[in-house]
Amino acid sequence: MEYDCIIVGGSFAGLAAARHLHGDVLLIEKGEIGAGQTSACGTPLEVVEQLGLSDSVQQIHRSLVLHTASARIEYRLPEPYCTFDYARFCRGLLTDVGAHVVRAVVRGLDGNEVITDEGRFRGRVLVDASGWRAVLARSIDPAFVDARAMSFGLETEVADVDDEGLHFWLDPAVVPQGMGWLFPAGGRARIGLASHPGDTDLRQRLLSFLEARGLACGSRIHGGYYPWRLRPATLGSLFIVGDAAGQCLALTGEGIRPALVFGDFCGRVIRKLLDGQLTHQAALDEYRGFVSQRQRNFSGMLVAQRLLDAIPNKQVTWLGRLGSLRPMRNLFFPFYERAADPAKLTSASNLLPAAR
Ligand SMILES: Cc1cc2nc3c(=O)[nH]c(=O)nc-3n(C[C@H](O)[C@H](O)[C@H](O)COP(=O)(O)OP(=O)(O)OC[C@H]3O[C@@H](n4cnc5c(N)ncnc54)[C@H](O)[C@@H]3O)c2cc1C
């Protein structure tokens, strides 16, 4: 059987694309949808509201707090962020998805056939939403994933933390060329460290970071890579979205909002392709164009990451203070938001009904 579309990856990017598609559409995910949380699940509140998933919100945050070696600088966020429950969020998105869902591990691609441990599936349109490993794109081009352009993050969730705001540490004593974070989530908190050069040896540092704050490590430590540079959004006839296409913002590591916004757009374009309004090539071009219009916002964040990693921490503090001034905030936050504007997301009520 040939499917109209096959999407690999049932997390933020894959589900956001799949919401727009009906008919013979297959979503392949290696785990149970909503079970494989790898992130701190911090995102703008508007994202969650726009998708009608407010019941997944655990806590709302109105400030961002930057900790350097010598200072604590608080910024009022122009729009609130929230921390949410990953399982609820994904299962909520899944209710809008009409695709057949198959649980299988994808091994690669052979022409238009997706090879999995459950057999082969042929698709007319293929989407790689498999996260940083980009399992389909890498099968076409083994050099597609540049291991030098990814951060590695390690995180745990601890109980009994009564705090608010999204806290970030830029302090080489915590982690050199990287960051620490503490995101409260309704009486609990997700606390982690990331290394921008991708150093995976963070466990002991994380334990010391927790100990210094009088916190015991949670029962589980999870983590993984996240890219900090955009990769091609298409490869041949393949659509690539989310972390698979490097659509994660450098410095902050915010990848959920981009995965959803680009996944949403990718799904809308493929819908037009399946409905015969666009050729395959025109759909690829439209999606790639949407991503490239935001290239400068992603590049700007990468420049900021490189700069803050390179300069002495005293200057990071100085820049942090400068950034708290209103004119600087008025420049930075809209620039940052424009990388993946939550207003571009399609609300559940605006999803087109099944065409067939
Ligand atoms: C420790 C950590 C904390 C983070 N915290 C935040 C945060 O608070 N806010 C934020 O915005 N971003 C955060 N990020 C980044 C964010 O997690 C990613 O950018 C985001 O998850 C990307 O979504 P995605 O759908 O593209 O990929 P993923 O969420 O990685 O989803 C990929 C999906 O594909 C499936 N898959 C992979 N390979 C296969 C295969 N071979 N076969 C079948 N299925 C497969 C996976 O099971 C998964 O469900 C964090 C990252 C890390 C590592």
Ligand as a Chemical Component Dictionary entry (heavy atoms), coordinates in Angstrom:
data_LIG
# 
_chem_comp.id                   LIG 
_chem_comp.type                 NON-POLYMER 
_chem_comp.pdbx_formal_charge   0 
_chem_comp.three_letter_code    LIG 
# 
loop_
_chem_comp_atom.comp_id 
_chem_comp_atom.atom_id 
_chem_comp_atom.alt_atom_id 
_chem_comp_atom.type_symbol 
_chem_comp_atom.charge 
_chem_comp_atom.model_Cartn_x 
_chem_comp_atom.model_Cartn_y 
_chem_comp_atom.model_Cartn_z 
_chem_comp_atom.pdbx_ordinal 
LIG C1  C1  C 0 17.525 18.572 28.222 1  
LIG C2  C2  C 0 16.755 19.392 27.215 2  
LIG C3  C3  C 0 15.863 20.359 27.648 3  
LIG C4  C4  C 0 15.147 21.130 26.721 4  
LIG N1  N1  N 0 14.260 22.062 27.184 5  
LIG C5  C5  C 0 13.534 22.792 26.298 6  
LIG C6  C6  C 0 12.561 23.730 26.749 7  
LIG O1  O1  O 0 12.294 23.865 27.938 8  
LIG N2  N2  N 0 11.894 24.462 25.809 9  
LIG C7  C7  C 0 12.121 24.311 24.474 10 
LIG O2  O2  O 0 11.482 25.005 23.676 11 
LIG N3  N3  N 0 13.018 23.397 24.010 12 
LIG C8  C8  C 0 13.716 22.633 24.880 13 
LIG N4  N4  N 0 14.608 21.701 24.421 14 
LIG C9  C9  C 0 14.712 21.477 22.965 15 
LIG C10 C10 C 0 13.484 20.661 22.524 16 
LIG O3  O3  O 0 13.375 19.495 23.323 17 
LIG C11 C11 C 0 13.563 20.240 21.052 18 
LIG O4  O4  O 0 13.949 21.332 20.268 19 
LIG C12 C12 C 0 12.205 19.709 20.598 20 
LIG O5  O5  O 0 11.875 18.553 21.339 21 
LIG C13 C13 C 0 12.210 19.397 19.110 22 
LIG O6  O6  O 0 11.000 18.769 18.759 23 
LIG P1  P1  P 0 10.953 17.713 17.558 24 
LIG O7  O7  O 0 9.548  17.263 17.441 25 
LIG O8  O8  O 0 11.630 18.278 16.372 26 
LIG O9  O9  O 0 11.908 16.517 18.025 27 
LIG P2  P2  P 0 11.757 15.534 19.259 28 
LIG O10 O10 O 0 10.981 16.157 20.356 29 
LIG O11 O11 O 0 13.135 15.046 19.543 30 
LIG O12 O12 O 0 10.883 14.339 18.682 31 
LIG C14 C14 C 0 11.364 13.407 17.754 32 
LIG C15 C15 C 0 10.433 12.203 17.788 33 
LIG O13 O13 O 0 10.864 11.273 16.806 34 
LIG C16 C16 C 0 10.890 9.992  17.374 35 
LIG N5  N5  N 0 11.940 9.236  16.695 36 
LIG C17 C17 C 0 13.258 9.507  16.692 37 
LIG N6  N6  N 0 13.918 8.604  15.995 38 
LIG C18 C18 C 0 12.995 7.726  15.535 39 
LIG C19 C19 C 0 13.076 6.538  14.752 40 
LIG N7  N7  N 0 14.251 6.067  14.293 41 
LIG N8  N8  N 0 11.926 5.877  14.471 42 
LIG C20 C20 C 0 10.722 6.321  14.932 43 
LIG N9  N9  N 0 10.592 7.423  15.681 44 
LIG C21 C21 C 0 11.724 8.124  15.973 45 
LIG C22 C22 C 0 11.232 10.216 18.845 46 
LIG O14 O14 O 0 10.802 9.122  19.647 47 
LIG C23 C23 C 0 10.458 11.500 19.137 48 
LIG O15 O15 O 0 9.138  11.248 19.575 49 
LIG C24 C24 C 0 15.344 20.919 25.329 50 
LIG C25 C25 C 0 16.241 19.926 24.889 51 
LIG C26 C26 C 0 16.932 19.176 25.822 52 
LIG C27 C27 C 0 17.868 18.103 25.335 53 
# 
loop_
_chem_comp_bond.comp_id 
_chem_comp_bond.atom_id_1 
_chem_comp_bond.atom_id_2 
_chem_comp_bond.value_order 
_chem_comp_bond.pdbx_ordinal 
LIG C1  C2  SING 1  
LIG C2  C3  SING 2  
LIG C2  C26 DOUB 3  
LIG C3  C4  DOUB 4  
LIG C4  N1  SING 5  
LIG C4  C24 SING 6  
LIG N1  C5  DOUB 7  
LIG C5  C6  SING 8  
LIG C5  C8  SING 9  
LIG C6  O1  DOUB 10 
LIG C6  N2  SING 11 
LIG N2  C7  SING 12 
LIG C7  O2  DOUB 13 
LIG C7  N3  SING 14 
LIG N3  C8  DOUB 15 
LIG C8  N4  SING 16 
LIG N4  C9  SING 17 
LIG N4  C24 SING 18 
LIG C9  C10 SING 19 
LIG C10 O3  SING 20 
LIG C10 C11 SING 21 
LIG C11 O4  SING 22 
LIG C11 C12 SING 23 
LIG C12 O5  SING 24 
LIG C12 C13 SING 25 
LIG C13 O6  SING 26 
LIG O6  P1  SING 27 
LIG P1  O7  DOUB 28 
LIG P1  O8  SING 29 
LIG P1  O9  SING 30 
LIG O9  P2  SING 31 
LIG P2  O10 DOUB 32 
LIG P2  O11 SING 33 
LIG P2  O12 SING 34 
LIG O12 C14 SING 35 
LIG C14 C15 SING 36 
LIG C15 O13 SING 37 
LIG C15 C23 SING 38 
LIG O13 C16 SING 39 
LIG C16 N5  SING 40 
LIG C16 C22 SING 41 
LIG N5  C17 SING 42 
LIG N5  C21 SING 43 
LIG C17 N6  DOUB 44 
LIG N6  C18 SING 45 
LIG C18 C19 SING 46 
LIG C18 C21 DOUB 47 
LIG C19 N7  SING 48 
LIG C19 N8  DOUB 49 
LIG N8  C20 SING 50 
LIG C20 N9  DOUB 51 
LIG N9  C21 SING 52 
LIG C22 O14 SING 53 
LIG C22 C23 SING 54 
LIG C23 O15 SING 55 
LIG C24 C25 DOUB 56 
LIG C25 C26 SING 57 
LIG C26 C27 SING 58 
# 
